[in-house]
Amino acid sequence: MGWKMFDPKTIGPIPGENYTADTRNYPWHRPPEIETYDGTVEYVMERMNDETTAEIVYSLMELGRPLTNIVAGLMMQGIGRGKFQIDMAILAAGPVYRYLQILADSENIKYEDGLNAKRTPITSTTLKMIMGVVDDVDPEETDPESAVEAVSEGEGGLMAPAQPAEEMTATAEEQALMLGGSDTEEEVV
């Protein structure tokens, strides 16, 4: 073993080490800037006056993204910046949702509310279709039910091995190297 046993890079974190770390490293570890319900709602609505934020929100609505997802994104952004706490975001989500509905109606944007929508799985093909990169798409490629059938029939899937298990087994030497052992390793005394 030698001195490798005491090398801090190889032993990992010390139990309880997280209790000694400075917890003010991230904005959400500090007290929130906005502590009231009204302040939280006003902050998110004022964010819509920012040109960049408004462009993003309107674009997402036009692309058919549900309003519930847009509201969740705005709320997570505020929490991540330390503006308000999670519980305040949950309370303010309803009025912000309604505000986005009013904005969409005033701009004559048809939007998806996201309240009763069936979740569509996001794949690289659906993202390309939304972005307008792909025009012609094989319907079976985007149909989630056909993908489930293909996986259940053993045709593969996201987590399926790329090759047969026999070809994936490592040799004894490769396994020893992966576990940190080798014949050429010198012992430190």
Sequence and secondary structure as in RCSB ss.txt:
>XXXX:A:sequence
MGWKMFDPKTIGPIPGENYTADTRNYPWHRPPEIETYDGTVEYVMERMNDETTAEIVYSLMELGRPLTNIVAGLM
MQGIGRGKFQIDMAILAAGPVYRYLQILADSENIKYEDGLNAKRTPITSTTLKMIMGVVDDVDPEETDPESAVEA
VSEGEGGLMAPAQPAEEMTATAEEQALMLGGSDTEEEVV
>XXXX:A:secstr
 GGGGG HHHH   TTGGGTS TTSSGGGS  S  SHHHHHHHHHHHTTSHHHHHHHHHHHHTT BHHHHHHHHH
HHHHHTTSS HHHHHHHHHHHHHHHHHHHHHTT   B  SS       HHHHHHHHTS S   HHHH HHHHHHH
HHTTS  TTS SS HHHH   HHHHHHHTT  TT     
